Amino acid sequence: MTQITCSRCRENKDLMPEPPFPGDLAQIVQRHVCAECWRGWLQAQVNLINENHYVMTDPDHRAQLNKQMRVFLSLPD
Ligand SMILES: [Zn+2]
C-alpha cells in the first residue's frame, strides 16, 4: 500500500484509499493527510460549523471552512 508522510501528524501512514470528498481539494487532502487526522478534522469541523453558524450551502462559508481545514491539516499551498 502506498505510504504518505502526513502533513498534520508527520508520521508515515497509508494513503487513504479514496479522496474523502468530491473535488480537487480532496485529492490534495488524500495525498497529504492520514485517515486518523482526517477523522480529527471531521470532528473539529462540526464544532466550527456550530460555533460560526456556517451554512454549508453558502459558498462564502464553505470557503471559510476550507481555509480552516487547510490550516488544521497543515496542507501545502
Ligand atoms: Zn496524520
N, CA, C, O and the ligand as a Tripos MOL2 file, in Angstrom:
@<TRIPOS>MOLECULE
protein
  309   307    78     0     0
PROTEIN
NO_CHARGES

@<TRIPOS>ATOM
      1 N           0.8370   -1.2050    0.0000 N.3       1 MET1
      2 CA          0.0000    0.0000    0.0000 C.3       1 MET1
      3 C           0.8720    1.2560    0.0000 C.2       1 MET1
      4 O           1.9080    1.3030    0.6630 O.2       1 MET1
      5 N           0.4500    2.2470   -0.7340 N.am      2 THR2
      6 CA          1.2150    3.4870   -0.8220 C.3       2 THR2
      7 C           1.2380    4.1980    0.5260 C.2       2 THR2
      8 O           0.2220    4.3090    1.2130 O.2       2 THR2
      9 N           2.4300    4.6760    0.8820 N.am      3 GLN3
     10 CA          2.5690    5.4060    2.1410 C.3       3 GLN3
     11 C           2.7250    6.9000    1.8530 C.2       3 GLN3
     12 O           3.2830    7.3090    0.8340 O.2       3 GLN3
     13 N           2.2170    7.6840    2.7800 N.am      4 ILE4
     14 CA          2.4030    9.1310    2.7170 C.3       4 ILE4
     15 C           3.0110    9.5840    4.0370 C.2       4 ILE4
     16 O           2.8990    8.8910    5.0490 O.2       4 ILE4
     17 N           3.6540   10.7460    4.0270 N.am      5 THR5
     18 CA          4.0190   11.3880    5.2860 C.3       5 THR5
     19 C           2.9380   12.4170    5.5510 C.2       5 THR5
     20 O           2.8120   13.4000    4.8200 O.2       5 THR5
     21 N           2.1560   12.1880    6.5990 N.am      6 CYS6
     22 CA          1.0030   13.0310    6.8800 C.3       6 CYS6
     23 C           1.4660   14.4460    7.2540 C.2       6 CYS6
     24 O           2.3900   14.6230    8.0470 O.2       6 CYS6
     25 N           0.8030   15.4410    6.6640 N.am      7 SER7
     26 CA          1.2160   16.8280    6.9050 C.3       7 SER7
     27 C           0.7970   17.3030    8.2990 C.2       7 SER7
     28 O           1.3370   18.2960    8.7880 O.2       7 SER7
     29 N          -0.1440   16.6260    8.9480 N.am      8 ARG8
     30 CA         -0.5570   17.0500   10.2940 C.3       8 ARG8
     31 C           0.2400   16.3290   11.3830 C.2       8 ARG8
     32 O           0.8390   16.9770   12.2420 O.2       8 ARG8
     33 N           0.2510   14.9900   11.3550 N.am      9 CYS9
     34 CA          0.9310   14.2610   12.4390 C.3       9 CYS9
     35 C           2.3780   13.9250   12.0910 C.2       9 CYS9
     36 O           3.1310   13.4740   12.9540 O.2       9 CYS9
     37 N           2.7820   14.1410   10.8210 N.am     10 ARG10
     38 CA          4.1680   13.9450   10.3930 C.3      10 ARG10
     39 C           4.6100   12.4870   10.4310 C.2      10 ARG10
     40 O           5.8040   12.2000   10.3430 O.2      10 ARG10
     41 N           3.6630   11.5680   10.5610 N.am     11 GLU11
     42 CA          4.0120   10.1520   10.5690 C.3      11 GLU11
     43 C           3.7890    9.5500    9.1880 C.2      11 GLU11
     44 O           3.0160   10.0670    8.3810 O.2      11 GLU11
     45 N           4.4910    8.4340    8.9340 N.am     12 ASN12
     46 CA          4.2520    7.7010    7.6900 C.3      12 ASN12
     47 C           3.0330    6.8170    7.8700 C.2      12 ASN12
     48 O           2.9890    5.9600    8.7520 O.2      12 ASN12
     49 N           2.0510    7.0410    7.0230 N.am     13 LYS13
     50 CA          0.7810    6.3170    7.1420 C.3      13 LYS13
     51 C           0.3550    5.8660    5.7490 C.2      13 LYS13
     52 O           0.8870    6.3180    4.7350 O.2      13 LYS13
     53 N          -0.6280    4.9540    5.7320 N.am     14 ASP14
     54 CA         -1.1730    4.5070    4.4520 C.3      14 ASP14
     55 C          -1.9770    5.6310    3.8000 C.2      14 ASP14
     56 O          -2.6790    6.3960    4.4610 O.2      14 ASP14
     57 N          -1.8440    5.6960    2.4830 N.am     15 LEU15
     58 CA         -2.6760    6.6130    1.7070 C.3      15 LEU15
     59 C          -4.1460    6.2320    1.8930 C.2      15 LEU15
     60 O          -4.4860    5.0490    1.8810 O.2      15 LEU15
     61 N          -5.0160    7.2260    2.0650 N.am     16 MET16
     62 CA         -6.4490    6.9170    2.1160 C.3      16 MET16
     63 C          -6.8610    6.3230    0.7680 C.2      16 MET16
     64 O          -6.4580    6.8320   -0.2770 O.2      16 MET16
     65 N          -7.6540    5.2590    0.7810 N.am     17 PRO17
     66 CA         -7.9780    4.5740   -0.4820 C.3      17 PRO17
     67 C          -8.7560    5.4430   -1.4710 C.2      17 PRO17
     68 O          -8.6690    5.2390   -2.6810 O.2      17 PRO17
     69 N          -9.5020    6.3950   -0.9650 N.am     18 GLU18
     70 CA        -10.3120    7.2710   -1.8240 C.3      18 GLU18
     71 C         -10.1470    8.7040   -1.3350 C.2      18 GLU18
     72 O          -9.9260    8.9200   -0.1430 O.2      18 GLU18
     73 N         -10.2500    9.6960   -2.2320 N.am     19 PRO19
     74 CA        -10.3390   11.0760   -1.7460 C.3      19 PRO19
     75 C         -11.5680   11.1790   -0.8340 C.2      19 PRO19
     76 O         -12.6170   10.6200   -1.1510 O.2      19 PRO19
     77 N         -11.4450   11.8920    0.2990 N.am     20 PRO20
     78 CA        -12.5210   11.8570    1.2980 C.3      20 PRO20
     79 C         -13.7870   12.6340    0.9280 C.2      20 PRO20
     80 O         -14.8020   12.5010    1.6120 O.2      20 PRO20
     81 N         -13.7530   13.4170   -0.1070 N.am     21 PHE21
     82 CA        -14.9590   14.1240   -0.5760 C.3      21 PHE21
     83 C         -14.7230   14.4860   -2.0440 C.2      21 PHE21
     84 O         -13.5880   14.3790   -2.5090 O.2      21 PHE21
     85 N         -15.7410   14.9070   -2.7880 N.am     22 PRO22
     86 CA        -15.5490   15.2200   -4.2080 C.3      22 PRO22
     87 C         -14.7160   16.4880   -4.4110 C.2      22 PRO22
     88 O         -14.7030   17.3700   -3.5520 O.2      22 PRO22
     89 N         -14.0290   16.5760   -5.5380 N.am     23 GLY23
     90 CA        -13.3540   17.8230   -5.9000 C.3      23 GLY23
     91 C         -11.8470   17.7620   -5.8100 C.2      23 GLY23
     92 O         -11.2760   16.7940   -5.3090 O.2      23 GLY23
     93 N         -11.2010   18.8270   -6.3100 N.am     24 ASP24
     94 CA         -9.7440   18.8880   -6.3990 C.3      24 ASP24
     95 C          -9.0830   18.9340   -5.0340 C.2      24 ASP24
     96 O          -8.0580   18.2890   -4.8140 O.2      24 ASP24
     97 N          -9.6730   19.7020   -4.1080 N.am     25 LEU25
     98 CA         -9.0750   19.8600   -2.7860 C.3      25 LEU25
     99 C          -8.9490   18.4990   -2.0820 C.2      25 LEU25
    100 O          -7.9950   18.2580   -1.3430 O.2      25 LEU25
    101 N          -9.9120   17.6300   -2.3210 N.am     26 ALA26
    102 CA         -9.8920   16.3050   -1.6880 C.3      26 ALA26
    103 C          -8.6920   15.4860   -2.1470 C.2      26 ALA26
    104 O          -8.1710   14.6650   -1.3920 O.2      26 ALA26
    105 N          -8.2530   15.7110   -3.3900 N.am     27 GLN27
    106 CA         -7.0950   14.9660   -3.8790 C.3      27 GLN27
    107 C          -5.8360   15.4420   -3.1760 C.2      27 GLN27
    108 O          -4.9360   14.6470   -2.9070 O.2      27 GLN27
    109 N          -5.7650   16.7410   -2.8740 N.am     28 ILE28
    110 CA         -4.6360   17.2590   -2.0980 C.3      28 ILE28
    111 C          -4.6820   16.6510   -0.7010 C.2      28 ILE28
    112 O          -3.6590   16.2140   -0.1760 O.2      28 ILE28
    113 N          -5.8700   16.6240   -0.1020 N.am     29 VAL29
    114 CA         -6.0270   16.0250    1.2310 C.3      29 VAL29
    115 C          -5.5780   14.5700    1.1970 C.2      29 VAL29
    116 O          -4.8250   14.1290    2.0650 O.2      29 VAL29
    117 N          -6.0320   13.8350    0.2080 N.am     30 GLN30
    118 CA         -5.7030   12.4050    0.1370 C.3      30 GLN30
    119 C          -4.1880   12.1930    0.0650 C.2      30 GLN30
    120 O          -3.6590   11.2630    0.6740 O.2      30 GLN30
    121 N          -3.5020   13.0470   -0.6730 N.am     31 ARG31
    122 CA         -2.0600   12.8600   -0.8710 C.3      31 ARG31
    123 C          -1.2370   13.3070    0.3340 C.2      31 ARG31
    124 O          -0.0560   12.9720    0.4250 O.2      31 ARG31
    125 N          -1.8440   14.0630    1.2690 N.am     32 HIS32
    126 CA         -1.0470   14.6550    2.3500 C.3      32 HIS32
    127 C          -1.5010   14.3010    3.7510 C.2      32 HIS32
    128 O          -0.7730   14.5600    4.7090 O.2      32 HIS32
    129 N          -2.6830   13.7160    3.9020 N.am     33 VAL33
    130 CA         -3.2570   13.5630    5.2390 C.3      33 VAL33
    131 C          -3.6390   12.1020    5.4750 C.2      33 VAL33
    132 O          -4.1630   11.4380    4.5800 O.2      33 VAL33
    133 N          -3.3730   11.6090    6.6850 N.am     34 CYS34
    134 CA         -3.7420   10.2280    7.0110 C.3      34 CYS34
    135 C          -5.2040   10.1550    7.4510 C.2      34 CYS34
    136 O          -5.8250   11.1720    7.7610 O.2      34 CYS34
    137 N          -5.7340    8.9450    7.4700 N.am     35 ALA35
    138 CA         -7.1530    8.7490    7.7900 C.3      35 ALA35
    139 C          -7.4750    9.2120    9.2070 C.2      35 ALA35
    140 O          -8.5510    9.7610    9.4440 O.2      35 ALA35
    141 N          -6.5540    8.9990   10.1600 N.am     36 GLU36
    142 CA         -6.8080    9.4030   11.5510 C.3      36 GLU36
    143 C          -6.9330   10.9200   11.6540 C.2      36 GLU36
    144 O          -7.8410   11.4360   12.3050 O.2      36 GLU36
    145 N          -6.0100   11.6250   11.0020 N.am     37 CYS37
    146 CA         -6.0580   13.0950   11.0660 C.3      37 CYS37
    147 C          -7.2770   13.6160   10.3190 C.2      37 CYS37
    148 O          -7.8620   14.6250   10.7130 O.2      37 CYS37
    149 N          -7.6610   12.9420    9.2540 N.am     38 TRP38
    150 CA         -8.8680   13.3510    8.5500 C.3      38 TRP38
    151 C         -10.0860   13.2300    9.4700 C.2      38 TRP38
    152 O         -10.9510   14.1050    9.4920 O.2      38 TRP38
    153 N         -10.1350   12.1330   10.2260 N.am     39 ARG39
    154 CA        -11.2520   11.9750   11.1680 C.3      39 ARG39
    155 C         -11.2120   13.0630   12.2360 C.2      39 ARG39
    156 O         -12.2560   13.5460   12.6750 O.2      39 ARG39
    157 N         -10.0130   13.4470   12.6520 N.am     40 GLY40
    158 CA         -9.8670   14.5390   13.6150 C.3      40 GLY40
    159 C         -10.4490   15.8330   13.0700 C.2      40 GLY40
    160 O         -11.1130   16.5870   13.7810 O.2      40 GLY40
    161 N         -10.1820   16.0720   11.7830 N.am     41 TRP41
    162 CA        -10.7470   17.2780   11.1680 C.3      41 TRP41
    163 C         -12.2720   17.2070   11.1110 C.2      41 TRP41
    164 O         -12.9450   18.2080   11.3600 O.2      41 TRP41
    165 N         -12.8250   16.0330   10.7850 N.am     42 LEU42
    166 CA        -14.2860   15.9240   10.6920 C.3      42 LEU42
    167 C         -14.9330   16.2960   12.0210 C.2      42 LEU42
    168 O         -15.9980   16.9120   12.0530 O.2      42 LEU42
    169 N         -14.2760   15.9160   13.1240 N.am     43 GLN43
    170 CA        -14.8230   16.2750   14.4420 C.3      43 GLN43
    171 C         -14.6740   17.7700   14.7020 C.2      43 GLN43
    172 O         -15.6020   18.4220   15.1810 O.2      43 GLN43
    173 N         -13.4840   18.3120   14.3790 N.am     44 ALA44
    174 CA        -13.2510   19.7420   14.5920 C.3      44 ALA44
    175 C         -14.2160   20.5680   13.7410 C.2      44 ALA44
    176 O         -14.7000   21.6200   14.1590 O.2      44 ALA44
    177 N         -14.4780   20.0650   12.5450 N.am     45 GLN45
    178 CA        -15.3560   20.7730   11.6140 C.3      45 GLN45
    179 C         -16.7600   20.9480   12.1970 C.2      45 GLN45
    180 O         -17.3770   22.0000   12.0330 O.2      45 GLN45
    181 N         -17.2550   19.9220   12.8720 N.am     46 VAL46
    182 CA        -18.5930   20.0060   13.4690 C.3      46 VAL46
    183 C         -18.6430   21.1660   14.4620 C.2      46 VAL46
    184 O         -19.5970   21.9440   14.4770 O.2      46 VAL46
    185 N         -17.5910   21.2720   15.2990 N.am     47 ASN47
    186 CA        -17.5480   22.3610   16.2740 C.3      47 ASN47
    187 C         -17.4820   23.7230   15.5850 C.2      47 ASN47
    188 O         -18.1680   24.6660   15.9810 O.2      47 ASN47
    189 N         -16.6400   23.8120   14.5400 N.am     48 LEU48
    190 CA        -16.5010   25.0910   13.8390 C.3      48 LEU48
    191 C         -17.8200   25.5060   13.1870 C.2      48 LEU48
    192 O         -18.1980   26.6770   13.2190 O.2      48 LEU48
    193 N         -18.5020   24.5470   12.6050 N.am     49 ILE49
    194 CA        -19.7840   24.8510   11.9550 C.3      49 ILE49
    195 C         -20.7760   25.3640   12.9980 C.2      49 ILE49
    196 O         -21.5080   26.3230   12.7520 O.2      49 ILE49
    197 N         -20.7920   24.7190   14.1620 N.am     50 ASN50
    198 CA        -21.7110   25.1560   15.2180 C.3      50 ASN50
    199 C         -21.3320   26.5300   15.7650 C.2      50 ASN50
    200 O         -22.1870   27.4020   15.9250 O.2      50 ASN50
    201 N         -20.0270   26.7160   16.0520 N.am     51 GLU51
    202 CA        -19.5880   27.9790   16.6560 C.3      51 GLU51
    203 C         -19.7910   29.1620   15.7260 C.2      51 GLU51
    204 O         -20.1810   30.2450   16.1630 O.2      51 GLU51
    205 N         -19.5220   28.9490   14.4260 N.am     52 ASN52
    206 CA        -19.5660   30.0600   13.4740 C.3      52 ASN52
    207 C         -20.8820   30.1310   12.7100 C.2      52 ASN52
    208 O         -21.0650   30.9960   11.8540 O.2      52 ASN52
    209 N         -21.7860   29.2250   13.0210 N.am     53 HIS53
    210 CA        -23.0800   29.1780   12.3380 C.3      53 HIS53
    211 C         -22.9060   29.1190   10.8260 C.2      53 HIS53
    212 O         -23.6000   29.8020   10.0730 O.2      53 HIS53
    213 N         -21.9550   28.2780   10.3980 N.am     54 TYR54
    214 CA        -21.7530   28.1250    8.9640 C.3      54 TYR54
    215 C         -22.9450   27.4110    8.3450 C.2      54 TYR54
    216 O         -23.4980   26.4650    8.9050 O.2      54 TYR54
    217 N         -23.3200   27.9020    7.1670 N.am     55 VAL55
    218 CA        -24.3670   27.2550    6.3750 C.3      55 VAL55
    219 C         -23.6660   26.6550    5.1590 C.2      55 VAL55
    220 O         -23.1030   27.3870    4.3450 O.2      55 VAL55
    221 N         -23.6960   25.3350    5.0310 N.am     56 MET56
    222 CA        -22.8460   24.6870    4.0400 C.3      56 MET56
    223 C         -23.2850   24.9270    2.5940 C.2      56 MET56
    224 O         -22.5470   24.6160    1.6590 O.2      56 MET56
    225 N         -24.4810   25.4770    2.4150 N.am     57 THR57
    226 CA        -24.8950   25.8280    1.0560 C.3      57 THR57
    227 C         -24.4000   27.2310    0.6710 C.2      57 THR57
    228 O         -24.5440   27.6400   -0.4810 O.2      57 THR57
    229 N         -23.8200   27.9680    1.6260 N.am     58 ASP58
    230 CA        -23.2950   29.3130    1.3560 C.3      58 ASP58
    231 C         -21.8360   29.2010    0.8920 C.2      58 ASP58
    232 O         -20.9850   28.7280    1.6460 O.2      58 ASP58
    233 N         -21.5410   29.6310   -0.3370 N.am     59 PRO59
    234 CA        -20.1730   29.4750   -0.8600 C.3      59 PRO59
    235 C         -19.1280   30.2000   -0.0130 C.2      59 PRO59
    236 O         -18.0060   29.7110    0.1170 O.2      59 PRO59
    237 N         -19.4730   31.3640    0.5700 N.am     60 ASP60
    238 CA        -18.5180   32.0800    1.4190 C.3      60 ASP60
    239 C         -18.1930   31.2720    2.6680 C.2      60 ASP60
    240 O         -17.0390   31.2020    3.0880 O.2      60 ASP60
    241 N         -19.1970   30.6760    3.2460 N.am     61 HIS61
    242 CA        -18.9790   29.8560    4.4430 C.3      61 HIS61
    243 C         -18.1440   28.6320    4.1020 C.2      61 HIS61
    244 O         -17.2680   28.2370    4.8720 O.2      61 HIS61
    245 N         -18.4120   28.0350    2.9570 N.am     62 ARG62
    246 CA        -17.6310   26.8600    2.5360 C.3      62 ARG62
    247 C         -16.1670   27.2470    2.3530 C.2      62 ARG62
    248 O         -15.2630   26.5120    2.7510 O.2      62 ARG62
    249 N         -15.9470   28.4200    1.7420 N.am     63 ALA63
    250 CA        -14.5770   28.8780    1.5100 C.3      63 ALA63
    251 C         -13.8630   29.1040    2.8390 C.2      63 ALA63
    252 O         -12.6920   28.7540    2.9860 O.2      63 ALA63
    253 N         -14.5720   29.6900    3.8080 N.am     64 GLN64
    254 CA        -14.0130   29.9040    5.1480 C.3      64 GLN64
    255 C         -13.6030   28.5770    5.7900 C.2      64 GLN64
    256 O         -12.5190   28.4410    6.3570 O.2      64 GLN64
    257 N         -14.5030   27.6160    5.6780 N.am     65 LEU65
    258 CA        -14.2640   26.3140    6.2880 C.3      65 LEU65
    259 C         -13.0840   25.6030    5.5960 C.2      65 LEU65
    260 O         -12.2770   24.9450    6.2530 O.2      65 LEU65
    261 N         -13.0000   25.7420    4.2780 N.am     66 ASN66
    262 CA        -11.8650   25.1520    3.5590 C.3      66 ASN66
    263 C         -10.5530   25.7560    4.0150 C.2      66 ASN66
    264 O          -9.5470   25.0590    4.1440 O.2      66 ASN66
    265 N         -10.5690   27.0680    4.2600 N.am     67 LYS67
    266 CA         -9.3620   27.7460    4.7300 C.3      67 LYS67
    267 C          -8.9490   27.1750    6.0870 C.2      67 LYS67
    268 O          -7.7730   26.9020    6.3290 O.2      67 LYS67
    269 N          -9.9430   26.9990    6.9700 N.am     68 GLN68
    270 CA         -9.6450   26.4510    8.2970 C.3      68 GLN68
    271 C          -9.1790   25.0050    8.2080 C.2      68 GLN68
    272 O          -8.3510   24.5610    9.0030 O.2      68 GLN68
    273 N          -9.7120   24.2780    7.2440 N.am     69 MET69
    274 CA         -9.2710   22.8990    7.0400 C.3      69 MET69
    275 C          -7.8020   22.8550    6.6190 C.2      69 MET69
    276 O          -7.0370   22.0210    7.1030 O.2      69 MET69
    277 N          -7.4140   23.7540    5.7180 N.am     70 ARG70
    278 CA         -6.0210   23.7870    5.2620 C.3      70 ARG70
    279 C          -5.0720   24.0530    6.4340 C.2      70 ARG70
    280 O          -3.9990   23.4570    6.5260 O.2      70 ARG70
    281 N          -5.4870   24.9580    7.3270 N.am     71 VAL71
    282 CA         -4.6480   25.2750    8.4840 C.3      71 VAL71
    283 C          -4.5980   24.0730    9.4270 C.2      71 VAL71
    284 O          -3.5200   23.6710    9.8660 O.2      71 VAL71
    285 N          -5.7660   23.4960    9.7390 N.am     72 PHE72
    286 CA         -5.8580   22.3680   10.6540 C.3      72 PHE72
    287 C          -4.9880   21.2080   10.1730 C.2      72 PHE72
    288 O          -4.2870   20.5740   10.9620 O.2      72 PHE72
    289 N          -5.0420   20.9440    8.8920 N.am     73 LEU73
    290 CA         -4.3290   19.7790    8.3490 C.3      73 LEU73
    291 C          -2.9080   20.1130    7.8700 C.2      73 LEU73
    292 O          -2.1900   19.2380    7.3870 O.2      73 LEU73
    293 N          -2.5110   21.3840    8.0070 N.am     74 SER74
    294 CA         -1.2000   21.8430    7.5230 C.3      74 SER74
    295 C          -0.9760   21.4840    6.0610 C.2      74 SER74
    296 O           0.1000   21.0200    5.6840 O.2      74 SER74
    297 N          -1.9940   21.7020    5.2450 N.am     75 LEU75
    298 CA         -1.8600   21.3800    3.8300 C.3      75 LEU75
    299 C          -0.8940   22.3500    3.1650 C.2      75 LEU75
    300 O          -0.8600   23.5310    3.5120 O.2      75 LEU75
    301 N          -0.0990   21.8520    2.2000 N.am     76 PRO76
    302 CA          0.7520   22.7730    1.4430 C.3      76 PRO76
    303 C          -0.0950   23.6580    0.5370 C.2      76 PRO76
    304 O          -1.1870   23.2580    0.1340 O.2      76 PRO76
    305 N           0.3930   24.8620    0.2080 N.am     77 ASP77
    306 CA         -0.3700   25.7920   -0.6440 C.3      77 ASP77
    307 C          -0.3980   25.3030   -2.0940 C.2      77 ASP77
    308 O          -0.9920   25.9540   -2.9540 O.2      77 ASP77
    309 ZN         -1.8670   12.1560   10.3290 Zn       78 ZN78
@<TRIPOS>BOND
     1     1     2 1
     2     2     3 1
     3     3     4 2
     4     3     5 am
     5     5     6 1
     6     6     7 1
     7     7     8 2
     8     7     9 am
     9     9    10 1
    10    10    11 1
    11    11    12 2
    12    11    13 am
    13    13    14 1
    14    14    15 1
    15    15    16 2
    16    15    17 am
    17    17    18 1
    18    18    19 1
    19    19    20 2
    20    19    21 am
    21    21    22 1
    22    22    23 1
    23    23    24 2
    24    23    25 am
    25    25    26 1
    26    26    27 1
    27    27    28 2
    28    27    29 am
    29    29    30 1
    30    30    31 1
    31    31    32 2
    32    31    33 am
    33    33    34 1
    34    34    35 1
    35    35    36 2
    36    35    37 am
    37    37    38 1
    38    38    39 1
    39    39    40 2
    40    39    41 am
    41    41    42 1
    42    42    43 1
    43    43    44 2
    44    43    45 am
    45    45    46 1
    46    46    47 1
    47    47    48 2
    48    47    49 am
    49    49    50 1
    50    50    51 1
    51    51    52 2
    52    51    53 am
    53    53    54 1
    54    54    55 1
    55    55    56 2
    56    55    57 am
    57    57    58 1
    58    58    59 1
    59    59    60 2
    60    59    61 am
    61    61    62 1
    62    62    63 1
    63    63    64 2
    64    63    65 am
    65    65    66 1
    66    66    67 1
    67    67    68 2
    68    67    69 am
    69    69    70 1
    70    70    71 1
    71    71    72 2
    72    71    73 am
    73    73    74 1
    74    74    75 1
    75    75    76 2
    76    75    77 am
    77    77    78 1
    78    78    79 1
    79    79    80 2
    80    79    81 am
    81    81    82 1
    82    82    83 1
    83    83    84 2
    84    83    85 am
    85    85    86 1
    86    86    87 1
    87    87    88 2
    88    87    89 am
    89    89    90 1
    90    90    91 1
    91    91    92 2
    92    91    93 am
    93    93    94 1
    94    94    95 1
    95    95    96 2
    96    95    97 am
    97    97    98 1
    98    98    99 1
    99    99   100 2
   100    99   101 am
   101   101   102 1
   102   102   103 1
   103   103   104 2
   104   103   105 am
   105   105   106 1
   106   106   107 1
   107   107   108 2
   108   107   109 am
   109   109   110 1
   110   110   111 1
   111   111   112 2
   112   111   113 am
   113   113   114 1
   114   114   115 1
   115   115   116 2
   116   115   117 am
   117   117   118 1
   118   118   119 1
   119   119   120 2
   120   119   121 am
   121   121   122 1
   122   122   123 1
   123   123   124 2
   124   123   125 am
   125   125   126 1
   126   126   127 1
   127   127   128 2
   128   127   129 am
   129   129   130 1
   130   130   131 1
   131   131   132 2
   132   131   133 am
   133   133   134 1
   134   134   135 1
   135   135   136 2
   136   135   137 am
   137   137   138 1
   138   138   139 1
   139   139   140 2
   140   139   141 am
   141   141   142 1
   142   142   143 1
   143   143   144 2
   144   143   145 am
   145   145   146 1
   146   146   147 1
   147   147   148 2
   148   147   149 am
   149   149   150 1
   150   150   151 1
   151   151   152 2
   152   151   153 am
   153   153   154 1
   154   154   155 1
   155   155   156 2
   156   155   157 am
   157   157   158 1
   158   158   159 1
   159   159   160 2
   160   159   161 am
   161   161   162 1
   162   162   163 1
   163   163   164 2
   164   163   165 am
   165   165   166 1
   166   166   167 1
   167   167   168 2
   168   167   169 am
   169   169   170 1
   170   170   171 1
   171   171   172 2
   172   171   173 am
   173   173   174 1
   174   174   175 1
   175   175   176 2
   176   175   177 am
   177   177   178 1
   178   178   179 1
   179   179   180 2
   180   179   181 am
   181   181   182 1
   182   182   183 1
   183   183   184 2
   184   183   185 am
   185   185   186 1
   186   186   187 1
   187   187   188 2
   188   187   189 am
   189   189   190 1
   190   190   191 1
   191   191   192 2
   192   191   193 am
   193   193   194 1
   194   194   195 1
   195   195   196 2
   196   195   197 am
   197   197   198 1
   198   198   199 1
   199   199   200 2
   200   199   201 am
   201   201   202 1
   202   202   203 1
   203   203   204 2
   204   203   205 am
   205   205   206 1
   206   206   207 1
   207   207   208 2
   208   207   209 am
   209   209   210 1
   210   210   211 1
   211   211   212 2
   212   211   213 am
   213   213   214 1
   214   214   215 1
   215   215   216 2
   216   215   217 am
   217   217   218 1
   218   218   219 1
   219   219   220 2
   220   219   221 am
   221   221   222 1
   222   222   223 1
   223   223   224 2
   224   223   225 am
   225   225   226 1
   226   226   227 1
   227   227   228 2
   228   227   229 am
   229   229   230 1
   230   230   231 1
   231   231   232 2
   232   231   233 am
   233   233   234 1
   234   234   235 1
   235   235   236 2
   236   235   237 am
   237   237   238 1
   238   238   239 1
   239   239   240 2
   240   239   241 am
   241   241   242 1
   242   242   243 1
   243   243   244 2
   244   243   245 am
   245   245   246 1
   246   246   247 1
   247   247   248 2
   248   247   249 am
   249   249   250 1
   250   250   251 1
   251   251   252 2
   252   251   253 am
   253   253   254 1
   254   254   255 1
   255   255   256 2
   256   255   257 am
   257   257   258 1
   258   258   259 1
   259   259   260 2
   260   259   261 am
   261   261   262 1
   262   262   263 1
   263   263   264 2
   264   263   265 am
   265   265   266 1
   266   266   267 1
   267   267   268 2
   268   267   269 am
   269   269   270 1
   270   270   271 1
   271   271   272 2
   272   271   273 am
   273   273   274 1
   274   274   275 1
   275   275   276 2
   276   275   277 am
   277   277   278 1
   278   278   279 1
   279   279   280 2
   280   279   281 am
   281   281   282 1
   282   282   283 1
   283   283   284 2
   284   283   285 am
   285   285   286 1
   286   286   287 1
   287   287   288 2
   288   287   289 am
   289   289   290 1
   290   290   291 1
   291   291   292 2
   292   291   293 am
   293   293   294 1
   294   294   295 1
   295   295   296 2
   296   295   297 am
   297   297   298 1
   298   298   299 1
   299   299   300 2
   300   299   301 am
   301   301   302 1
   302   302   303 1
   303   303   304 2
   304   303   305 am
   305   305   306 1
   306   306   307 1
   307   307   308 2
@<TRIPOS>SUBSTRUCTURE
     1 MET1         2 RESIDUE 1 A MET
     2 THR2         6 RESIDUE 1 A THR
     3 GLN3        10 RESIDUE 1 A GLN
     4 ILE4        14 RESIDUE 1 A ILE
     5 THR5        18 RESIDUE 1 A THR
     6 CYS6        22 RESIDUE 1 A CYS
     7 SER7        26 RESIDUE 1 A SER
     8 ARG8        30 RESIDUE 1 A ARG
     9 CYS9        34 RESIDUE 1 A CYS
    10 ARG10       38 RESIDUE 1 A ARG
    11 GLU11       42 RESIDUE 1 A GLU
    12 ASN12       46 RESIDUE 1 A ASN
    13 LYS13       50 RESIDUE 1 A LYS
    14 ASP14       54 RESIDUE 1 A ASP
    15 LEU15       58 RESIDUE 1 A LEU
    16 MET16       62 RESIDUE 1 A MET
    17 PRO17       66 RESIDUE 1 A PRO
    18 GLU18       70 RESIDUE 1 A GLU
    19 PRO19       74 RESIDUE 1 A PRO
    20 PRO20       78 RESIDUE 1 A PRO
    21 PHE21       82 RESIDUE 1 A PHE
    22 PRO22       86 RESIDUE 1 A PRO
    23 GLY23       90 RESIDUE 1 A GLY
    24 ASP24       94 RESIDUE 1 A ASP
    25 LEU25       98 RESIDUE 1 A LEU
    26 ALA26      102 RESIDUE 1 A ALA
    27 GLN27      106 RESIDUE 1 A GLN
    28 ILE28      110 RESIDUE 1 A ILE
    29 VAL29      114 RESIDUE 1 A VAL
    30 GLN30      118 RESIDUE 1 A GLN
    31 ARG31      122 RESIDUE 1 A ARG
    32 HIS32      126 RESIDUE 1 A HIS
    33 VAL33      130 RESIDUE 1 A VAL
    34 CYS34      134 RESIDUE 1 A CYS
    35 ALA35      138 RESIDUE 1 A ALA
    36 GLU36      142 RESIDUE 1 A GLU
    37 CYS37      146 RESIDUE 1 A CYS
    38 TRP38      150 RESIDUE 1 A TRP
    39 ARG39      154 RESIDUE 1 A ARG
    40 GLY40      158 RESIDUE 1 A GLY
    41 TRP41      162 RESIDUE 1 A TRP
    42 LEU42      166 RESIDUE 1 A LEU
    43 GLN43      170 RESIDUE 1 A GLN
    44 ALA44      174 RESIDUE 1 A ALA
    45 GLN45      178 RESIDUE 1 A GLN
    46 VAL46      182 RESIDUE 1 A VAL
    47 ASN47      186 RESIDUE 1 A ASN
    48 LEU48      190 RESIDUE 1 A LEU
    49 ILE49      194 RESIDUE 1 A ILE
    50 ASN50      198 RESIDUE 1 A ASN
    51 GLU51      202 RESIDUE 1 A GLU
    52 ASN52      206 RESIDUE 1 A ASN
    53 HIS53      210 RESIDUE 1 A HIS
    54 TYR54      214 RESIDUE 1 A TYR
    55 VAL55      218 RESIDUE 1 A VAL
    56 MET56      222 RESIDUE 1 A MET
    57 THR57      226 RESIDUE 1 A THR
    58 ASP58      230 RESIDUE 1 A ASP
    59 PRO59      234 RESIDUE 1 A PRO
    60 ASP60      238 RESIDUE 1 A ASP
    61 HIS61      242 RESIDUE 1 A HIS
    62 ARG62      246 RESIDUE 1 A ARG
    63 ALA63      250 RESIDUE 1 A ALA
    64 GLN64      254 RESIDUE 1 A GLN
    65 LEU65      258 RESIDUE 1 A LEU
    66 ASN66      262 RESIDUE 1 A ASN
    67 LYS67      266 RESIDUE 1 A LYS
    68 GLN68      270 RESIDUE 1 A GLN
    69 MET69      274 RESIDUE 1 A MET
    70 ARG70      278 RESIDUE 1 A ARG
    71 VAL71      282 RESIDUE 1 A VAL
    72 PHE72      286 RESIDUE 1 A PHE
    73 LEU73      290 RESIDUE 1 A LEU
    74 SER74      294 RESIDUE 1 A SER
    75 LEU75      298 RESIDUE 1 A LEU
    76 PRO76      302 RESIDUE 1 A PRO
    77 ASP77      306 RESIDUE 1 A ASP
    78 ZN78       309 GROUP 0 **** ****
